[in-house]
Amino acid sequence: MSGEPLPWHEDLWRQLQQRQAAGRLPHALLLTGPAGLGKGVFARRLAQGLLCESPDAQGNACSHCRACHLFQAGSHPDYTVIRPEEEHKGIEHSSPKKKSSVIKIDQIRDFCVFLGYTSQYGGYKIVLLEPADRLHTNAANSLLKTLEEPPANSLLLLVTAQPARLPATVRSRCQVIRFKPPSPKVAVPWLASRLSGKLEPAALLNVASGAPLAALAYAGEERWHRRQELMGSYEQVIVGQIDPIQAAETWVQGDLAENLRWLISWHTDLIRLKMSPDSTHLNNPDLRPVLRDWMAQQSPLRLFERLDAAIHLHALCVLTQTNTQLLLEVFFSGSPANDESNIFVNKRIQG
């Protein structure tokens, strides 16, 4: 989907193209908003359009010139992408080096050198940092000098769903572009045109908090099956059919960040149902019967405590290097079937 125009981007795209036409394109753009809105797609579309030899009147790349072919192949000499390090591979190593979860200072130094070179095509030099919130503190400090004194015809594109994790000094030196979930009028037809089977676009969008790309990803049979598996595991630990260790072993598999987003989503819906049993504003409307049963077993205070614990669990497991299996065991020890440990569990999760 790289570079594909998305209908909910068009207003932001027009605004940016007007600035480009007026010669007022900022040297650094911070693209923010919830996950699943295509911020990276927008950034790559912009980069390719600026590097293209024959863009159209709307600033879109032609996809046929040599520059576009190089861009699509990932080998354009005036464009580079900075991400957290990939896993180091090589048969000369007895054990592969663990991939870093952060963007390191050496990566920032390398791209600063890259920006210092003359453009091989006589246009922009463009760097995409994704996700920018993974910048190590030292890397962010190193980035500041480039943000303060950007080379001519350079463009930095910082993409993040968590801008608050970036230092204020970095954020203040970027022009912010905020992405918001599109209206159902825009999102539902787009999603419906890409779905097969009996899945309802509106229901998927509810599950994905209105983010179309996240909804499309959830539509995959494997992802949907995984959601049901996690729901079953959590239901079993709640009623005491399995112990917290078994539940944690299930939850730690696969995309942990996504697993924990499901958990937060369910607990948010539990509170909504507790406050208004007939609420139509659920993230998971298809799970209403199950959630109602869970909700009936717990007090409002308890539900808020568990949501708070789930949010802290997500932050600890996803944003820090920690023993995720142990943290999940601690969280699941606070299920209704293990009620006597609730206070202890919430304190442990919240640190």
MOVENPE-V189787 format. One record per residue. N is the residue number from 1. SS is DSSP state (H for helix, E for strand, L for the rest). PHI is phi in radians with two decimals (none if undefined). Layout:
# MOVENPE-V189787
{{N:SS:PHI} {N:SS:PHI}}
This chain:
# MOVENPE-V189787
{{1:L:none} {2:L:-1.03} {3:L:1.45} {4:L:-1.21} {5:L:-1.10} {6:L:-1.96} {7:H:-1.04} {8:H:-1.38} {9:H:-1.57} {10:H:-1.08} {11:H:-1.11} {12:H:-1.12} {13:H:-1.10} {14:H:-1.08} {15:H:-1.05} {16:H:-1.22} {17:H:-1.17} {18:H:-1.12} {19:H:-1.17} {20:H:-1.11} {21:H:-1.11} {22:L:-1.54} {23:L:1.26} {24:L:-2.09} {25:L:-1.26} {26:L:-1.09} {27:L:-1.43} {28:E:-2.51} {29:E:-2.05} {30:E:-1.89} {31:E:-1.65} {32:E:-2.19} {33:L:2.51} {34:L:-1.01} {35:L:-1.11} {36:L:1.58} {37:L:-1.80} {38:L:1.48} {39:H:-1.08} {40:H:-1.16} {41:H:-1.06} {42:H:-1.07} {43:H:-1.10} {44:H:-1.22} {45:H:-1.08} {46:H:-1.12} {47:H:-1.07} {48:H:-1.14} {49:H:-1.10} {50:H:-1.26} {51:H:-1.57} {52:L:-1.11} {53:L:-1.41} {54:L:-2.46} {55:L:-1.18} {56:L:-1.42} {57:L:-1.13} {58:L:-1.62} {59:L:1.51} {60:L:-1.45} {61:L:-1.18} {62:L:-1.37} {63:L:1.25} {64:L:-2.09} {65:L:-1.29} {66:H:-1.09} {67:H:-1.07} {68:H:-1.16} {69:H:-1.09} {70:H:-1.13} {71:H:-1.08} {72:H:-1.14} {73:L:-1.48} {74:L:1.32} {75:L:-2.26} {76:L:-1.21} {77:L:-1.21} {78:L:-1.86} {79:E:-2.45} {80:E:-2.49} {81:E:-2.06} {82:E:-1.97} {83:L:-2.32} {84:L:-0.95} {85:L:-0.96} {86:L:-1.35} {87:L:-1.08} {88:L:-1.29} {89:L:-2.06} {90:L:2.88} {91:L:-1.23} {92:L:-1.32} {93:L:-1.74} {94:L:-1.21} {95:L:-2.43} {96:L:-1.12} {97:L:-1.29} {98:L:-1.14} {99:L:-1.17} {100:L:-1.42} {101:L:-1.59} {102:L:-2.19} {103:E:-1.52} {104:L:-1.57} {105:H:-1.09} {106:H:-1.11} {107:H:-1.15} {108:H:-1.20} {109:H:-1.07} {110:H:-1.10} {111:H:-1.29} {112:H:-1.13} {113:H:-1.12} {114:H:-0.98} {115:H:-1.18} {116:H:-1.29} {117:L:-1.32} {118:L:-1.19} {119:L:-1.04} {120:L:-1.27} {121:L:-1.91} {122:L:1.28} {123:L:-2.16} {124:L:-1.32} {125:E:-1.94} {126:E:-2.16} {127:E:-2.15} {128:E:-1.91} {129:E:-1.85} {130:E:-2.62} {131:L:-1.45} {132:H:-1.15} {133:H:-1.21} {134:H:-1.55} {135:E:-1.07} {136:L:-1.15} {137:H:-0.95} {138:H:-1.15} {139:H:-1.16} {140:H:-1.10} {141:H:-1.12} {142:H:-1.18} {143:H:-1.18} {144:H:-0.99} {145:H:-1.06} {146:H:-1.17} {147:H:-1.17} {148:H:-1.37} {149:L:-2.28} {150:L:-1.21} {151:L:-1.09} {152:L:-1.06} {153:L:0.97} {154:E:-1.93} {155:E:-2.45} {156:E:-1.86} {157:E:-2.01} {158:E:-1.82} {159:E:-1.99} {160:E:-2.76} {161:L:-1.67} {162:L:-2.33} {163:H:-1.08} {164:H:-1.14} {165:H:-1.42} {166:L:-1.46} {167:L:-1.02} {168:H:-1.02} {169:H:-1.15} {170:H:-1.34} {171:H:-1.03} {172:L:-1.21} {173:L:-1.74} {174:L:-2.11} {175:E:-1.46} {176:E:-1.53} {177:E:-2.04} {178:E:-1.74} {179:L:-1.73} {180:L:-2.18} {181:L:-0.99} {182:L:-1.27} {183:L:-1.20} {184:H:-0.96} {185:H:-1.05} {186:H:-1.59} {187:H:-1.30} {188:H:-1.09} {189:H:-1.07} {190:H:-1.06} {191:H:-1.20} {192:H:-1.05} {193:L:-1.23} {194:L:-1.98} {195:L:-1.80} {196:L:-2.20} {197:L:1.51} {198:L:-1.81} {199:L:-1.20} {200:L:-1.56} {201:H:-0.98} {202:H:-1.11} {203:H:-1.16} {204:H:-1.10} {205:H:-1.12} {206:H:-1.07} {207:H:-1.08} {208:L:-1.61} {209:L:0.97} {210:L:1.48} {211:L:-1.57} {212:H:-1.07} {213:H:-1.20} {214:H:-1.14} {215:H:-1.09} {216:H:-1.12} {217:H:-1.14} {218:H:-1.16} {219:L:-1.23} {220:L:-1.07} {221:H:-0.99} {222:H:-1.13} {223:H:-1.15} {224:H:-1.16} {225:H:-1.11} {226:H:-1.10} {227:H:-1.03} {228:H:-1.14} {229:H:-1.11} {230:H:-1.15} {231:H:-1.05} {232:H:-1.09} {233:H:-1.10} {234:H:-1.17} {235:H:-1.10} {236:H:-1.17} {237:H:-1.26} {238:H:-1.11} {239:H:-1.61} {240:L:1.49} {241:L:-1.36} {242:L:-2.29} {243:L:-1.61} {244:H:-1.01} {245:H:-1.16} {246:H:-1.10} {247:H:-1.09} {248:H:-1.09} {249:H:-1.11} {250:H:-1.27} {251:H:-1.28} {252:L:-1.34} {253:L:-1.37} {254:L:1.31} {255:L:-1.40} {256:H:-1.08} {257:H:-1.04} {258:H:-1.18} {259:H:-0.97} {260:H:-1.31} {261:H:-1.15} {262:H:-1.04} {263:H:-1.03} {264:H:-1.11} {265:H:-1.07} {266:H:-1.15} {267:H:-1.20} {268:H:-1.11} {269:H:-1.16} {270:H:-1.04} {271:H:-1.17} {272:H:-1.06} {273:H:-1.21} {274:H:-1.15} {275:H:-1.34} {276:L:-2.58} {277:L:-0.96} {278:L:-1.78} {279:L:-0.95} {280:L:-1.77} {281:L:-1.85} {282:L:-1.80} {283:L:-1.27} {284:L:-2.25} {285:H:-1.06} {286:H:-1.23} {287:H:-1.77} {288:H:-0.90} {289:H:-1.05} {290:H:-1.15} {291:H:-1.12} {292:H:-1.08} {293:H:-1.11} {294:H:-1.10} {295:H:-1.03} {296:H:-1.14} {297:L:-1.50} {298:L:-2.30} {299:L:-1.38} {300:H:-0.98} {301:H:-1.06} {302:H:-1.09} {303:H:-1.10} {304:H:-1.14} {305:H:-1.09} {306:H:-1.25} {307:H:-1.10} {308:H:-1.06} {309:H:-1.13} {310:H:-1.13} {311:H:-1.14} {312:H:-1.14} {313:H:-1.05} {314:H:-1.02} {315:H:-1.08} {316:H:-1.19} {317:H:-1.28} {318:H:-1.61} {319:H:-1.80} {320:L:-2.31} {321:L:-1.52} {322:L:-2.64} {323:L:-1.43} {324:H:-1.16} {325:H:-1.03} {326:H:-1.15} {327:H:-1.10} {328:H:-1.15} {329:H:-1.06} {330:H:-1.10} {331:H:-1.08} {332:H:-1.21} {333:L:-1.17} {334:L:-1.65} {335:L:-1.23} {336:H:-0.94} {337:H:-1.21} {338:H:-2.15} {339:H:-1.05} {340:H:-1.16} {341:H:-1.76} {342:H:-0.99} {343:H:-1.08} {344:H:-1.06} {345:H:-1.08} {346:H:-1.07} {347:H:-1.16} {348:H:-1.14} {349:H:-1.11} {350:H:-1.44} {351:L:1.31}}
